[in-house]
Amino acid sequence: MTDLVLSILVLAAAVFVFGAFVAWRRGDRNRAGLMTILAFALMVNVAIWTVPTDNGATLIDTPAD
């Protein structure tokens, strides 16, 4: 289930980057900037959950109590 959620987050970030590009080309700079920030926030969240620490564990591997 977590894999599905992370996959959707990555796809959503890609869509936001594409949408920001389209908004930028149409002249809507504020919307493009906000969409870029949102895509960055989504990717940071995915990285927090998947990048291993020094001991090799990730938040996905940590059992829920």
Contacts in CASP RR format, 6 or more apart in sequence:
PFRMAT RR
TARGET T0000
AUTHOR 0000-0000-0000
METHOD contacts of the structure
MODEL  1
MTDLVLSILVLAAAVFVFGAFVAWRRGDRNRAGLMTILAFALMVNVAIWT
VPTDNGATLIDTPAD
2 49 0 8 1.000
2 60 0 8 1.000
6 46 0 8 1.000
6 49 0 8 1.000
6 50 0 8 1.000
9 42 0 8 1.000
9 45 0 8 1.000
9 46 0 8 1.000
10 42 0 8 1.000
10 43 0 8 1.000
10 46 0 8 1.000
12 42 0 8 1.000
13 39 0 8 1.000
13 42 0 8 1.000
13 43 0 8 1.000
13 46 0 8 1.000
14 39 0 8 1.000
16 35 0 8 1.000
16 36 0 8 1.000
16 38 0 8 1.000
16 39 0 8 1.000
16 42 0 8 1.000
17 35 0 8 1.000
17 36 0 8 1.000
17 39 0 8 1.000
19 32 0 8 1.000
19 35 0 8 1.000
20 31 0 8 1.000
20 32 0 8 1.000
20 33 0 8 1.000
20 35 0 8 1.000
20 36 0 8 1.000
20 39 0 8 1.000
21 32 0 8 1.000
23 29 0 8 1.000
23 31 0 8 1.000
23 32 0 8 1.000
23 33 0 8 1.000
23 35 0 8 1.000
24 32 0 8 1.000
24 33 0 8 1.000
48 59 0 8 1.000
49 58 0 8 1.000
49 59 0 8 1.000
49 60 0 8 1.000
50 58 0 8 1.000
50 59 0 8 1.000
50 60 0 8 1.000
51 58 0 8 1.000
52 58 0 8 1.000
END
